[in-house]
Amino acid sequence: MGNISSLIGNNQQHIQPSGVDYNAVANKNLLPAGWIDGYIESAEIRDTKSGTGQYIYIAWRTLDGQHLVHDHINIKNDNPVTVDIGLRTLSTIARALGMESIDDTEQLNGREIAVRLAIEKTGKWPVRNVIKAYAKTSTTRPERAGDLDKIRHQIRGDEGRNQQANFRQNDIPADQIPF
């Protein structure tokens, strides 16, 4: 190991070789926006930079092992709205994993979960993937909205399906269907 700051002088803050476009290099590893299956590689509680709060740091990795995306879920913060959002996210993760509650971050490590990724540019940092939501993996969640109706009918039974089918057939004339 060596001390780089002693080598670059006081006026320089970053070593940046000329001719390298760091945004282009970073963009090569971006995943497309949307739902992607993966697993929680590691989860741990960390202190915020200010020292007044805590968050759960999650390292999520794609199933092929090629991509890693980080998330921070606030669980202790001066802003109660931030804490509320964090606790709701944690609740969503628990439901997606089929857990009633999460008592320890160790319970998350190695568990398969899908995330909805977005692509964002924040401040001076290059474009990156961010996690917007968590859900069951595609093997355990419906692929299309139509599949949700099938699941609802299975829960309600055949009678509910027949009533809904009759409602759809009788209420909307065929020439007024928008598609």
C-alpha positions in Angstrom: 0.0 0.0 0.0 1.1 3.5 -0.6 0.0 7.0 0.2 -1.3 8.5 -3.1 -2.1 12.0 -1.6 1.6 12.6 -0.8 2.3 12.0 -4.5 -0.3 14.2 -6.2 0.2 17.5 -4.4 -2.3 19.9 -2.7 -3.9 21.4 -5.8 -4.9 18.1 -7.4 -7.9 16.1 -6.0 -8.2 13.3 -8.6 -5.8 11.4 -10.8 -7.5 11.2 -14.1 -5.4 10.0 -17.1 -6.1 12.1 -20.2 -8.2 10.5 -23.0 -10.3 8.2 -20.7 -14.0 8.8 -20.7 -15.1 7.5 -17.3 -18.8 7.8 -18.1 -18.4 5.6 -21.2 -16.5 3.0 -19.2 -19.0 3.0 -16.4 -22.0 2.7 -18.8 -20.7 -0.5 -20.3 -21.7 -2.3 -17.1 -25.2 -0.9 -16.8 -28.1 -3.3 -16.7 -31.3 -2.4 -18.5 -34.1 -0.8 -16.5 -36.8 -3.2 -15.4 -37.2 -6.3 -13.3 -34.2 -8.5 -12.9 -33.8 -11.6 -10.7 -30.8 -11.9 -8.4 -29.8 -12.4 -4.8 -28.7 -10.5 -1.8 -25.0 -11.1 -1.7 -24.6 -9.2 1.6 -26.6 -7.1 4.0 -25.3 -5.2 7.0 -26.2 -2.3 9.2 -23.9 0.8 8.8 -23.7 4.2 10.3 -24.5 7.3 8.2 -21.7 9.7 7.4 -23.1 12.2 9.9 -23.1 9.6 12.6 -26.7 10.4 13.6 -28.4 7.6 11.7 -28.1 4.1 10.5 -29.0 2.2 7.3 -29.0 -1.3 5.9 -26.5 -1.6 3.2 -27.5 -4.2 0.6 -25.3 -5.6 -2.1 -27.5 -7.2 -4.7 -26.0 -9.4 -7.5 -27.6 -10.8 -10.7 -28.0 -14.6 -10.8 -25.2 -14.9 -13.4 -22.9 -13.1 -10.9 -21.8 -10.5 -13.5 -23.4 -7.3 -12.0 -23.5 -5.9 -8.5 -25.9 -3.1 -7.4 -25.9 -1.4 -4.0 -28.8 -0.1 -2.0 -29.2 1.8 1.2 -32.3 1.4 3.3 -32.6 4.0 6.1 -33.7 2.6 9.4 -32.6 5.4 11.8 -32.7 9.0 10.7 -33.6 12.5 12.0 -36.3 12.6 9.2 -39.3 10.4 10.1 -40.4 10.2 6.5 -37.0 8.7 5.5 -37.4 6.1 8.2 -40.9 5.4 7.1 -39.8 4.8 3.5 -37.0 2.6 4.7 -39.3 0.5 7.0 -41.8 0.0 4.1 -39.0 -1.1 1.8 -37.8 -3.6 4.5 -41.4 -4.8 4.8 -41.6 -5.3 1.0 -38.4 -7.3 1.1 -39.7 -9.5 3.9 -42.9 -10.2 2.0 -41.0 -11.0 -1.2 -38.9 -13.5 0.7 -41.9 -15.0 2.4 -40.8 -13.8 5.8 -43.1 -12.4 8.5 -40.3 -10.2 9.8 -36.6 -9.5 9.5 -34.8 -9.5 12.8 -31.2 -9.7 11.6 -29.5 -8.7 8.3 -28.0 -12.3 8.2 -31.5 -13.5 7.3 -31.2 -11.7 4.0 -27.8 -12.9 2.9 -27.9 -15.3 0.0 -31.6 -15.0 -0.6 -33.0 -14.7 -4.1 -35.1 -11.6 -4.8 -36.0 -9.6 -7.9 -35.3 -5.9 -8.1 -36.7 -3.2 -10.4 -33.7 -1.3 -11.6 -33.6 2.2 -13.0 -30.7 4.1 -14.6 -29.9 7.4 -12.9 -27.2 10.1 -13.0 -26.7 11.9 -9.7 -24.6 14.9 -9.3 -21.0 14.5 -10.5 -21.2 10.7 -10.5 -21.5 8.8 -13.7 -24.7 7.1 -14.8 -25.5 4.0 -12.6 -28.1 1.4 -11.8 -30.3 2.1 -8.8 -32.8 -0.2 -7.1 -36.3 1.2 -7.1 -38.3 -1.8 -5.8 -38.1 -5.4 -4.6 -40.4 -8.4 -5.4 -40.5 -12.1 -5.6 -38.3 -13.6 -8.3 -39.9 -14.3 -11.7 -40.3 -18.0 -10.9 -42.6 -17.1 -8.0 -44.4 -14.0 -9.3 -46.9 -13.7 -12.2 -45.3 -12.6 -15.5 -48.2 -10.6 -16.7 -51.1 -8.6 -15.2 -53.5 -11.2 -16.7 -51.9 -13.9 -14.5 -52.9 -11.8 -11.5 -56.6 -12.3 -12.5 -56.0 -16.1 -12.6 -54.5 -16.1 -9.1 -57.4 -14.0 -7.7 -59.9 -16.4 -9.2 -58.1 -19.4 -7.7 -58.3 -17.7 -4.3 -61.9 -16.7 -4.7 -63.0 -19.9 -6.4 -64.8 -20.6 -9.7 -67.9 -18.6 -8.7 -65.9 -15.3 -8.6 -64.4 -16.0 -12.0 -67.9 -16.7 -13.6 -69.3 -13.5 -12.1 -66.4 -11.4 -13.4 -66.6 -13.0 -16.8 -70.4 -12.3 -17.0 -69.8 -8.7 -15.9 -67.2 -8.2 -18.7 -69.4 -9.7 -21.4 -72.6 -8.0 -20.4 -71.4 -4.5 -19.5 -69.4 -3.4 -22.5 -70.8 -3.7 -26.0 -68.3 -5.3 -28.4 -68.1 -2.2 -30.7 -67.0 0.0 -27.7 -64.0 -2.1 -26.7 -60.9 0.2 -27.1 -58.6 -2.4 -28.6 
